[in-house]
Amino acid sequence: MSKIAIIGAGAWGTALSVVLGRKGTHQVRLWAFEKEVCLSIASRRVNELFLPEYAVPETVACTNRLEQVLDGAEIVVSVMPSHHCRRVCGMMCPHLTNQMLFVSATKGLENDTLLRMTEVVAQVVSGEGGFQPRIGALSGPSFAKEVARGDPTAITVASRDSGLAQRVQLEFSDPSFRVYTNDDVAGVELGGALKNIIAIAAGVCDGLGLGHNSVAALVTRGLAEITRLVVACGGRRETMAGLAGLGDLVLTCTGDLSRNRSVGVELGRGRTLAEIIAGMHGMVAEGVLTTNAAVGLARARGVEMPITEQMYAILHNGKAPSEAIHELMTRSGKSEMGIGGG
């Protein structure tokens, strides 16, 4: 029986615990920061705070103590929000061993360093834990509620360590949850993080009352600028045609369950970012913070990302969404196949 530790009991972390727990062949332990989450799962087998209505299997134990979750763990899955990743990894280090396999399932970038989550984990563990971790990234089109419900879902695990990728594929896959392997860690992680920015923009279109033409154009050109940055950072163009690229982008830009898209809808309707975040009750829209990091990364790499730049202006400079759309549409003419610009 494999021992798997999931660090982070938000909606996605809880959904992954449901997937792993329902197999009946794993001992799954879920770490929650919030005590009420542990109490809810222990007493009612449901995470009332972040994923209500979906039962957590009896094979999943939830605790607030990292040392309990990590004791004897063979696979450690990091699912905390990106802005907590470094701090929580530091707290984990005294309880980690070099036999553990690490999987990052967080779709974001670290705001100050511009690092991907596997890079943050590797940096902290190698520095404070004293060893270089074997690590991969899990990403793809996967709304937590649908995963927990058992809807057929396909995602990918990326690692330069083929043994790790194959182990995760074996341990995580079941008839409702299909896991593919990939060795393009940069592409998979950046695709998963950057699509959240385009999803906010897609929501803005909806909030402004724009139609399908506008969203289709946005998704297509959004994929183009994500791909430019992925390639500039060492990822592969073809990864962006896969689950962690186009698949996740389409889901997040069109699905009503997308928190990032929902933020954009409210922005398009005229609400301020502060008002929107205050009404999210602790839920995280990773795209808000990722926009900062993406702009910094694009400028550092000399990559043009016009949609991302306009979203940054809306989110952080108070630019009117209608003005941002107008500027995108009235930019100088480009070739659709152009490599350098959007």
C-alpha positions in Angstrom: 0.0 0.0 0.0 1.6 3.3 -1.1 1.8 6.1 1.4 0.9 9.5 -0.2 1.0 12.9 1.5 -1.0 15.7 0.1 0.0 19.2 1.3 -2.9 21.6 0.9 -6.6 20.9 1.5 -8.1 23.4 -0.8 -10.5 22.2 -3.5 -7.8 20.8 -5.8 -5.9 19.1 -3.0 -9.1 17.6 -1.6 -10.1 16.4 -5.1 -6.8 14.7 -5.5 -7.2 13.0 -2.1 -10.6 11.7 -3.4 -9.0 10.3 -6.5 -6.2 8.6 -4.6 -8.4 7.5 -1.7 -11.1 5.8 -3.9 -8.5 3.4 -5.3 -8.4 1.6 -2.0 -4.7 0.8 -2.5 -3.2 3.9 -1.0 -2.8 5.3 2.5 -3.5 8.9 1.9 -2.9 11.7 4.4 -4.1 15.2 3.7 -2.5 18.3 5.4 -4.9 21.2 6.0 -3.9 24.6 7.4 -7.4 25.2 8.6 -8.5 23.2 11.7 -12.1 23.3 10.6 -11.3 21.4 7.4 -9.9 18.5 9.5 -12.9 18.5 11.8 -15.2 18.6 8.8 -13.5 15.6 7.1 -13.2 13.7 10.4 -16.8 14.1 11.4 -18.7 14.3 8.1 -16.2 13.0 5.5 -16.6 16.3 3.6 -14.5 19.4 3.2 -17.3 21.8 3.9 -15.0 24.9 3.5 -13.5 24.2 0.0 -15.2 21.2 -1.6 -18.7 20.6 -0.1 -21.0 17.9 -1.4 -18.2 15.4 -2.3 -17.4 12.6 0.1 -13.8 12.1 1.1 -13.0 8.3 1.3 -12.4 6.7 4.6 -8.9 5.8 3.4 -8.0 9.6 3.6 -6.8 10.9 7.0 -6.7 14.7 7.5 -4.5 16.5 10.0 -3.0 19.9 10.7 0.4 18.4 11.7 3.0 18.2 9.0 5.1 15.6 10.8 2.1 13.2 10.8 1.3 13.7 7.2 4.9 13.2 6.0 5.9 10.4 8.3 6.8 7.4 6.0 5.4 9.1 2.9 6.6 7.8 -0.4 5.0 10.5 -2.6 4.6 14.1 -1.4 2.1 16.2 -3.4 2.3 20.0 -3.0 -1.0 21.7 -3.6 -0.7 24.9 -1.6 -1.3 28.3 -3.2 1.9 29.6 -4.9 2.5 32.4 -2.5 2.6 29.9 0.4 4.8 27.3 -1.3 8.2 28.5 -0.1 7.2 29.0 3.5 5.4 25.6 3.8 8.2 23.8 2.1 10.6 25.2 4.7 8.3 23.9 7.4 8.3 20.5 5.8 12.1 20.1 5.5 12.8 18.6 8.9 10.4 15.8 8.0 11.6 15.0 4.5 13.9 12.2 3.3 15.7 11.8 0.0 13.6 8.6 -0.7 10.5 10.7 -1.2 9.1 11.6 -4.6 7.8 15.1 -5.0 4.9 16.3 -7.2 3.8 19.9 -7.6 0.2 20.4 -8.5 0.1 24.1 -8.0 -0.5 26.2 -11.1 1.3 29.4 -10.4 4.6 31.3 -10.3 6.5 32.8 -7.4 5.9 36.5 -7.5 9.3 37.9 -6.4 11.7 35.3 -7.9 9.6 34.4 -11.0 10.4 30.8 -10.3 8.1 27.9 -11.2 6.8 25.8 -8.3 9.1 22.8 -8.9 12.0 25.2 -8.9 10.8 26.7 -5.6 10.5 23.2 -4.0 13.8 22.1 -5.3 15.5 25.3 -4.1 14.1 25.0 -0.6 14.6 21.3 -0.2 18.1 21.3 -1.5 19.0 24.3 0.7 17.2 23.5 4.0 16.6 19.7 3.5 20.1 19.1 2.3 19.3 16.9 -0.7 18.2 17.4 -4.4 14.6 16.2 -4.6 13.2 14.0 -7.4 10.3 16.1 -8.6 7.6 16.5 -11.2 4.7 18.7 -12.1 1.0 17.7 -12.4 -1.2 19.8 -14.6 -4.0 19.8 -17.2 -7.7 20.5 -17.6 -9.2 19.6 -14.2 -11.9 21.4 -12.3 -11.8 20.0 -8.7 -15.5 19.5 -8.5 -15.7 17.4 -11.6 -12.6 15.3 -10.6 -14.2 14.6 -7.2 -17.5 13.7 -8.9 -15.7 11.1 -11.0 -16.1 12.8 -14.4 -13.5 11.4 -16.9 -10.5 13.6 -16.7 -7.1 13.6 -18.4 -4.0 15.4 -17.1 -0.2 15.1 -17.5 2.7 14.6 -15.1 6.0 16.2 -16.3 9.4 15.2 -15.0 12.9 14.8 -16.4 13.0 11.7 -14.1 11.2 9.1 -16.2 10.9 6.7 -13.2 9.1 9.3 -11.2 6.7 10.2 -14.0 5.9 6.5 -14.5 5.3 5.9 -10.8 2.9 8.9 -10.6 1.1 7.7 -13.7 0.7 4.3 -12.2 -0.4 5.4 -8.7 -2.7 8.3 -9.7 -4.5 6.7 -12.7 -7.9 5.1 -12.5 -10.8 4.6 -14.9 -12.0 8.2 -14.3 -8.6 9.9 -14.0 -6.1 9.3 -16.9 -2.5 10.5 -16.4 -0.1 11.0 -19.3 3.6 11.5 -19.0 5.8 14.3 -20.4 9.4 15.4 -19.8 8.8 19.1 -20.6 8.6 20.4 -17.0 8.9 24.1 -18.0 6.3 23.9 -20.7 3.8 22.0 -18.5 4.2 24.3 -15.5 4.2 27.6 -17.5 1.2 26.4 -19.5 -0.7 25.7 -16.3 0.2 29.0 -14.7 -0.2 31.4 -17.6 -3.5 30.1 -18.8 -5.1 31.6 -15.7 -4.2 35.1 -16.9 -6.0 34.5 -20.2 -8.9 33.1 -18.3 -9.3 36.3 -16.4 -9.3 38.1 -19.8 -11.9 35.7 -21.1 -14.1 36.6 -18.1 -13.6 40.3 -18.8 -15.0 39.7 -22.3 -18.1 38.0 -20.8 -18.5 40.8 -18.2 -18.4 43.4 -20.9 -21.2 41.5 -22.8 -18.9 40.4 -25.7 -19.7 37.3 -27.7 -18.1 34.1 -28.8 -16.0 35.8 -31.5 -14.1 37.8 -28.9 -13.4 34.9 -26.6 -12.3 32.7 -29.5 -9.8 35.4 -30.7 -8.6 35.8 -27.1 -8.0 32.1 -26.5 -6.1 31.7 -29.8 -3.9 34.8 -29.4 -3.5 34.0 -25.7 -2.1 30.6 -26.6 0.3 32.3 -29.0 1.8 34.5 -26.4 1.9 31.8 -23.8 3.8 29.6 -26.3 6.3 32.4 -27.0 7.2 32.7 -23.4 7.3 28.9 -22.9 9.8 28.5 -25.8 11.9 31.4 -24.5 12.1 29.7 -21.1 13.2 26.4 -22.6 9.9 24.6 -23.0 8.6 23.0 -26.2 6.0 24.5 -28.5 4.3 21.1 -29.0 3.6 20.9 -25.2 1.2 23.9 -25.7 -0.9 21.8 -28.0 -1.4 19.3 -25.3 -3.3 18.9 -22.0 -1.3 21.4 -20.0 -1.5 24.0 -22.8 -4.5 24.2 -25.1 -6.6 21.7 -23.0 -6.3 23.7 -19.7 -6.6 27.0 -21.5 -9.9 26.1 -23.2 -11.3 24.7 -19.9 -10.4 27.7 -17.8 -11.5 30.3 -20.4 -14.9 28.8 -21.0 -15.9 26.8 -17.9 -18.2 28.4 -15.3 -16.3 26.7 -12.5 -13.1 28.7 -13.2 -12.3 31.1 -10.4 -10.0 33.1 -12.6 -12.7 33.5 -15.3 -15.1 34.5 -12.6 -12.8 37.3 -11.4 -12.6 38.6 -15.0 -16.4 38.6 -15.3 -16.7 40.8 -12.3 -14.0 43.1 -13.5 -15.8 43.5 -16.8 -18.9 44.4 -14.9 -17.1 47.2 -13.2 -16.3 45.8 -9.7 -12.8 46.5 -8.3 -10.3 43.7 -7.7 -10.4 44.4 -3.9 -14.2 43.9 -3.8 -13.9 40.7 -5.8 -11.2 39.1 -3.7 -13.1 40.1 -0.5 -16.1 38.1 -1.7 -14.1 34.9 -2.5 -14.0 33.8 1.2 -10.4 32.5 1.1 -10.5 30.9 -2.3 -7.5 31.7 -4.5 -7.5 32.9 -8.1 -3.9 32.2 -9.0 -4.0 34.3 -12.1 -4.1 37.5 -10.1 -0.6 37.0 -8.7 0.7 35.1 -11.7 0.1 38.2 -13.9 2.8 40.1 -12.0 5.3 37.3 -12.4 4.4 36.7 -16.0 5.0 40.3 -16.9 8.3 40.3 -15.1 9.3 37.0 -16.8 8.3 38.2 -20.2 10.2 41.4 -19.9 13.3 39.6 -18.6 13.1 37.3 -21.7 12.3 40.0 -24.2 8.9 38.4 -25.1 5.9 40.4 -26.2 2.7 39.5 -24.3 0.1 42.1 -25.1 -2.9 40.4 -23.5 -0.9 39.7 -20.3 0.3 43.4 -20.2 -3.3 44.6 -20.5 -4.5 42.3 -17.8 -1.7 43.6 -15.5 -2.9 47.2 -16.2 -6.5 46.2 -15.4 -5.7 44.3 -12.2 -3.0 46.5 -10.8 -3.3 49.9 -12.4 -7.1 50.3 -12.5 -7.3 50.4 -16.2 -10.9 50.2 -17.7 -11.5 46.8 -19.3 -13.1 48.4 -22.3 -10.0 50.6 -22.9 -7.8 47.5 -22.6 -9.8 45.7 -25.3 -9.7 48.7 -27.5 -6.0 48.9 -27.3 -5.6 45.2 -28.1 -7.7 45.6 -31.2 -6.1 48.8 -32.5 -2.4 47.7 -32.2 -0.3 47.8 -35.3 -0.9 45.0 -37.8 0.9 41.7 -37.3 1.4 38.4 -39.2 -0.5 35.6 -37.5 2.6 33.3 -37.9 5.0 35.9 -36.6 7.4 34.5 -34.0 8.5 37.6 -32.2 5.2 39.5 -31.5 1.5 39.2 -30.9 
